[in-house]
Amino acid sequence: MNNFDVLEERIVQLLNKLKENHLLINKLQSENQQFNQESSSLKTQITELKKENESLRMANSLLGSKESKAITKRKINSLIKEVDFCIHQLTEVR
């Protein structure tokens, strides 16, 4: 083989490797897109489950769990304090 043949063979190998790399990049981009969609879906699911969990905790507190009653009582007291503060601010404005 002369130098030209060796060079030509090496160029063909490099072109084949380039093609393989492009195919791999496309495959990985596709997988990445799928993973991003799945991640988004799972985040939505987590948010929904957190809301459901909070609703169930509230329902449980209304049913009489001692621990949940204390939490609910604290939330109610916090809300009352906020309302009182707002009323106080409104009366100062007048």
URRAKA-V489490 format. One record per residue. N is the residue number from 1. RES is the residue in three letters. D_LAST is the distance of its C-alpha to the last C-alpha in Angstrom with 2 decimals. Layout:
N|RES|D_LAST + N|RES|D_LAST
This chain:
1|MET|100.17 + 2|ASN|99.47 + 3|ASN|96.28 + 4|PHE|95.12 + 5|ASP|95.36 + 6|VAL|93.49 + 7|LEU|90.75 + 8|GLU|90.55 + 9|GLU|90.35 + 10|ARG|87.57 + 11|ILE|85.58 + 12|VAL|85.98 + 13|GLN|84.76 + 14|LEU|81.73 + 15|LEU|80.92 + 16|ASN|81.23 + 17|LYS|78.93 + 18|LEU|76.42 + 19|LYS|76.54 + 20|GLU|76.04 + 21|ASN|73.05 + 22|HIS|71.45 + 23|LEU|72.01 + 24|LEU|70.52 + 25|ILE|67.45 + 26|ASN|66.92 + 27|LYS|67.34 + 28|LEU|64.89 + 29|GLN|62.29 + 30|SER|62.65 + 31|GLU|62.30 + 32|ASN|59.25 + 33|GLN|57.61 + 34|GLN|58.47 + 35|PHE|57.04 + 36|ASN|53.79 + 37|GLN|53.51 + 38|GLU|54.32 + 39|SER|51.76 + 40|SER|49.05 + 41|SER|50.11 + 42|LEU|50.08 + 43|LYS|46.60 + 44|THR|45.37 + 45|GLN|47.25 + 46|ILE|45.74 + 47|THR|42.19 + 48|GLU|43.03 + 49|LEU|44.69 + 50|LYS|41.72 + 51|LYS|39.46 + 52|GLU|42.10 + 53|ASN|42.45 + 54|GLU|38.74 + 55|SER|38.91 + 56|LEU|41.99 + 57|ARG|40.43 + 58|MET|37.51 + 59|ALA|40.05 + 60|ASN|42.12 + 61|SER|39.25 + 62|LEU|38.71 + 63|LEU|42.42 + 64|GLY|42.41 + 65|SER|43.35 + 66|LYS|42.37 + 67|GLU|41.53 + 68|SER|39.45 + 69|LYS|37.64 + 70|ALA|36.51 + 71|ILE|35.32 + 72|THR|33.47 + 73|LYS|31.90 + 74|ARG|30.71 + 75|LYS|29.25 + 76|ILE|27.43 + 77|ASN|26.10 + 78|SER|24.98 + 79|LEU|23.14 + 80|ILE|21.48 + 81|LYS|20.37 + 82|GLU|18.95 + 83|VAL|17.01 + 84|ASP|15.74 + 85|PHE|14.73 + 86|CYS|12.85 + 87|ILE|11.03 + 88|HIS|10.31 + 89|GLN|9.04 + 90|LEU|6.71 + 91|THR|5.38 + 92|GLU|5.47 + 93|VAL|3.82 + 94|ARG|0.00
